[in-house]
């Protein structure tokens, strides 16, 4: 396992113990970076207009299309580190 993967897994664990709950936009970014890092580019159809939460999550993830898993892992780590202060 690479150092980046180890740091990513640590950041995932730390994300559940942040001192304050992040705002919704930050939560969407955390979600999208996690999905991009672990699954790659978004798959499937965009959820319908009435499913607001699923659509927002899909859109946030879709905005990261083309980013490598390692880039997404590093961005995730950096974001979680910035939220710990």
C-alpha positions as CSV (number, residue, x, y, z in Angstrom):
1,X,0.0,0.0,0.0
2,X,1.4,3.4,-0.9
3,X,2.0,6.2,1.5
4,X,-0.7,8.3,-0.3
5,X,-3.3,5.5,0.3
6,X,-2.3,5.3,3.9
7,X,-2.6,9.1,4.4
8,X,-6.0,8.9,2.5
9,X,-7.3,6.2,4.8
10,X,-6.2,8.2,7.9
11,X,-7.9,11.4,6.5
12,X,-11.1,9.4,5.9
13,X,-11.1,8.3,9.6
14,X,-10.3,11.8,10.7
15,X,-13.2,13.2,8.6
16,X,-15.6,11.5,11.0
17,X,-14.0,13.3,14.0
18,X,-13.8,16.9,12.9
19,X,-14.3,19.5,15.6
20,X,-17.2,21.0,13.7
21,X,-19.6,19.7,11.1
22,X,-18.6,21.3,7.7
23,X,-21.2,23.3,5.7
24,X,-23.2,21.5,3.0
25,X,-20.9,22.7,0.1
26,X,-17.8,21.4,1.9
27,X,-19.6,18.1,2.7
28,X,-20.4,17.7,-1.0
29,X,-16.7,18.3,-1.9
30,X,-15.6,15.7,0.7
31,X,-18.1,13.3,-0.8
32,X,-17.1,13.9,-4.4
33,X,-13.4,13.7,-3.7
34,X,-13.9,10.4,-1.8
35,X,-15.9,8.9,-4.7
36,X,-13.4,10.1,-7.3
37,X,-10.5,8.7,-5.3
38,X,-12.2,5.3,-4.7
39,X,-14.3,4.8,-7.8
40,X,-13.0,7.1,-10.5
41,X,-15.2,9.1,-12.9
42,X,-18.9,9.3,-12.1
43,X,-21.0,6.5,-13.7
44,X,-24.7,6.2,-14.6
45,X,-27.5,8.6,-15.3
46,X,-27.9,12.0,-13.5
47,X,-30.6,11.7,-10.9
48,X,-33.9,13.4,-11.6
49,X,-34.7,17.0,-10.6
50,X,-36.9,15.9,-7.7
51,X,-34.1,14.0,-6.0
52,X,-32.2,17.1,-4.9
53,X,-29.6,15.4,-2.6
54,X,-28.7,12.6,-5.1
55,X,-28.5,15.2,-7.9
56,X,-26.2,17.5,-5.9
57,X,-23.9,14.6,-5.0
58,X,-23.8,13.4,-8.6
59,X,-23.1,16.9,-9.9
60,X,-20.3,17.5,-7.4
61,X,-18.7,14.1,-8.3
62,X,-19.2,14.8,-12.1
63,X,-17.3,18.1,-11.7
64,X,-14.2,16.1,-10.9
65,X,-14.3,14.0,-14.1
66,X,-10.8,13.3,-15.4
67,X,-9.1,13.8,-12.1
68,X,-6.9,10.8,-11.2
69,X,-7.4,8.8,-8.1
70,X,-4.1,10.0,-6.6
71,X,-5.0,13.7,-7.4
72,X,-8.4,13.2,-5.7
73,X,-6.8,11.4,-2.7
74,X,-4.3,14.3,-2.2
75,X,-7.1,16.9,-2.5
76,X,-9.2,15.0,0.0
77,X,-6.3,14.8,2.5
78,X,-5.6,18.5,2.0
79,X,-9.2,19.4,2.6
80,X,-9.6,17.4,5.7
81,X,-6.3,18.8,7.1
82,X,-7.7,22.3,6.5
83,X,-10.8,21.5,8.4
84,X,-9.0,20.2,11.5
85,X,-7.7,23.6,12.5
